[in-house]
Structure formats: C-alpha cells, structure tokens
Amino acid sequence: MISRYSLPEMADLWSDEARYTTWSKVELLATQAQALLGRVPEPALADIQQARVPSVARVAEHERQRDHEILAFLAAFCEDIPADSARWVHLGMTSYDLVDTALGATLAGACDVLLAAVVRLRGVLVDQALAHWETVCVGRTHGMHAEPTTLGHKLAGFAFALDRSVRRLRAARAEVAVGTISGSVGTYALIDPFVEEHVCAELGLAVEPAPSQVVARDRHAHLLHALATLGACVEQVATEVRLLSRSEVREVEERRTAGYQGSSAMPHKRNPTSSERLVGLARLLRGYAGTTVENVALWHERDLSHSAVERVVLPDAMIVAHFQASRAADLVVGMEVFPDRMRATVEGNGGVVYSSAVLADLLAGGTERERAYRSVQAAANGAAAGDGDFATLLRAEGIDVAPLHPERFLVHHNVIRKRLEDLRDLAH
C-alpha cells in the first residue's frame, strides 16, 4: 500500500525486514525443537542461534540466481553458520512450513494493531454519542425528513456496529493465528509433530488440525470479509458526515485547520474530503475480500496460485483497514456540530415532522383513520408547497393541536442510552 494510506505501526509489520525476521525466528524455534528431540547436536544449535537475520539485499541477490525466495532466504541465513552446522537448518521442513507459520504470526500481530484502532474508534463514537444525546436533529428515511431523533442516537448505532466489528475481528484473529510444520504434503513424514507444537506454542499460534502443505485459505477469507464489513461500518459513519455536511444542510462539519483550502478554484468550498477518503477505502476492502475467496480452492495438497495474490491483498487490506479506522476516529473526535441548525430543521415549515404525533392524537380522540390521515397529509403537503406553516394549515383542516416539541418523540430514548452506557462500561 502506498505511504499516503499507511501508518507505520501497521506498515512496518509487513516490510521485507519484518518478514525475514519472523522467518528467522521460525527456523530457530524449529531447530531448537529438533535439538530437544535429540536430532540436532547442541553445538550446531548454538551455531544456528548466532545467525543474523539476512538483509533484504542479500536475499534478493540469492533469489536472482535461484528464482525461489525461500531457498534464497535460507542461503542468506546460513552464510554466517559453519557448514557442518548449517546442514541442520530447515530439517524435515518444506517451504510453506516456514512461510505459513510466519504468516500466522504476522497476521496475529497485525490483527492486534488493527483491533486497538477499532476499539479506539468504538470508544470515541460512544463518547460522542453520550455527549450529543440531547442534541435534537431530524431523522431521515429515504433521504427525506421523518421524525425527530438526536445526533447521539445516530452515533450510538454506529458505535454498536463497531462493537460487532470488534467481535468479528477477534474471531477472525483466532482463525488466522495458525501455523503448520508438517512436511511436504502435511503428513509429518520427515518431521515429528512436536516440532510444530513447540514452534506454534512459542509464537502463540494454534496448529492446523489437518494440514495439506499449507494453512487452509478459508481462514484468510474469513479475516478479509471481517475487514470488508468493518470498512462498510466506517463508510456508514463517513457517509452520514458527508450528507450532513452539504451546504444546504450543514449540521456537522469536518475539523478545519487554520490554513485549510478546499478548492484550487473556489475559495468558498469546504469539502468533506476526509469522509470521502474513508468511503473510497471501503471499496478497496470489499475488493480484497472477494479476491481471497478465490484462494480457498487450491489444487490437491496445494498449488501456488494463491501466493502472488496474498503478497498484495493481505498486507494492503490490513494496512488500509488500520488507516481507515484510525482516521475515522480522528474524524469523529474533531467533528464540529451545529445544534442550532439541527433544531431549526426540526422546526421548519411549522413543525411538519410532527405529523405522526398529530395523527396519533386524532386517532386516540376517535377520528376515523383515513379521514385523520388525509387531513394531516393535506396540511403537510400545503406546508411543503409554501402555502403556510404546518400548524396554521392544520387549523384550516379543523384540527386544533397543542404546541408540539421533539421531546415527545424521545420519551423512551433513555432505554437506548442505558444500552450505550453498558457498552461504554463493558469496553472500559
């Protein structure tokens, strides 16, 4: 992923240097396990433990000759080891014993970094929801004014969506935090299962229960679909900010710096570009998810069709998801809210958004439903057409109503607030 959409705490996990460091650790742990079984001499183990992580440049030099990255890595790794000891490196293993076990460790670490960002986003949504619990605004269905709600209620819905994403990500982490060191077709023909158990335990990984030559790729598909759903949840937040930021609405606005410039040609522009960026990144995450499903069905015990795909989509998806969640938290924390604009919208056209309350009062007073509905609808349509305000037009229909307030629609609102407070307390 390009640096524009990368944050170092995640991107560094996917660097070539980090990959070769993890590969080296797997090889050292496997050799240690073989020594515990008495299959590698202690002096050789000591020599191997002194080996340095090979440089990216040195592995690349070897790969130009061999056209095989794992053999190139092993050649570079063994350069500092006496030849008589180097022959014990990678004993009984195949390439993907190394690659997939290291990948499981990297994915587990990357999930932890991502989860921290998503938990932060959930937290700021909860905090902002509670801070704006009484900030009345109009609810919209089909993009049209519906009934009064509050900004806090809107944000609460997003917070609970992020909470579900946290749970999905934790489940996906367990799926991908898996390794296998089982040999060429997963039968442990030339390696004791103890080696696998030892390495995976040291790395905090589970063991693939019925390995082929690789870890099952449905695990990665599960993770990337969790990322795609997370991206869509973030997109929902960003889309709401975009819609409420429109010039004719302007109920919220993204944080602006003193030197902000929104357009090269139009100095008045205040574009919701941060939100738009988050929406675009969600599209990437959905694309990555579909690609990983294609990797599930490999030929027989394995083929290599998944490899090139994973080199792109796994790091890119994790980096994008982390960037998106982190920047979404910044967006929510810095969002400027205009309560007066929101209240004015609710009261516009004489309070036409109270039509359902007027209808309910008429029905409770004994008016026949069709007559009541048509009378209220006629007053609402007249208000929309500019014939007068809603209350005046209701009186023209023979309907005398007491003043209406948005609080009438929020009488049971604190039931939802209690659920939100429970989520806050659980998260803490």
Disulfide bonds with the S-S distance in Angstrom:
none
